[in-house]
Amino acid sequence: DGPEAKFARYGFIAQELEKVLPELVRTEKDQKYVVYQDLIAVLTLTSQVQHGLLSEQEKAAQLRAARLDTQARDIARLQRGIAGLTAR
């Protein structure tokens, strides 16, 4: 019960983490513990990969939006052309 006791603390249950990332869990004298330094590296790399994927998806979405704008202009032009033909 030190000065840190009043603050919320977060962590992982070693047995649960071991199921998905066993290399981040160590066992010593029948007690399991998480190697948080390694976990930070894994989470940072995962975040970087996710950021890269998100950037790629954003670029693809922008290209699709530009293509849709072009198609909408083409449709409007064609509709005006059809309207002009039917008015004759």
N, C-alpha and C positions, 0 to 999 in steps of 0.2 A: 504494500500500500504506500507507494511513493507519490510524488507530485504528478506523475503521469497517470495515476489511477483514475482521475476524473475525466480523462479523454477516451473516446471510443478507439478501439484497436481493431484492426482487420488482419485476417490471415487466411491460410488455407489449411484444410485438414489433410495431413500428409497421406493418409491411407486413400483418400479420394483422388488426390493429385497423382498418386503413384499409378492409378489405373490408366491414366492418359499420358503422363509424362514421368515414367519411372526413373529416368536419369536425373530428375530433380529432387529425388527423395533418398535420404541416407538412413541407415538403421545402425543404431549403436546401443548395445546393452538392452535389446528388445524394445527400444524406443525409436520411433520414426520421426524424422524432422525434415523440413523443406530447406533446400539450399536456395535462399532467396536471391543471392547474387546472380546465380545462373537463371533463375526465373525472370529476373528483371531483363536480362539479355534476350531471353526467348520472347517475352512480351513486347520488348522494343522492336525486335525484328518482325514480329507478327504485325505490329502497328505500321511499320514501314511498308510491308507488303500490301496490307489493306489500303493504305494511302495511295500506293501506286495503282492498285486495281480501281480504286474510286476515281482517280484522275483519268484513267483510260476510259472508264464508263462515262464520265462527264464529257470528254471529248467526243465520244461516239454519239452521245445524246445531242450535243451541239450540231454535229454533222447531220443527224436525222432531222433536227429542227430546221436547219437550213434547207435541206432537201424538201421538206414539207412546205416551207415558204415558197420555194421555186415551183413546186407542183400546184400550189394554190394560185399563184400568179398565172401559170399556164392554163389552168382550168378556167379562171376568170376571162382570160384572153380568148379561149375557145368558145366560151359561152357568149361573149360579145360578138364573136364572128358568126355563130349560129343565129343569134338574134338579128344580126344584120341581114343574113341570108333569108330568114323567114319573113322579114319585114318587106321584102321586095315583092 
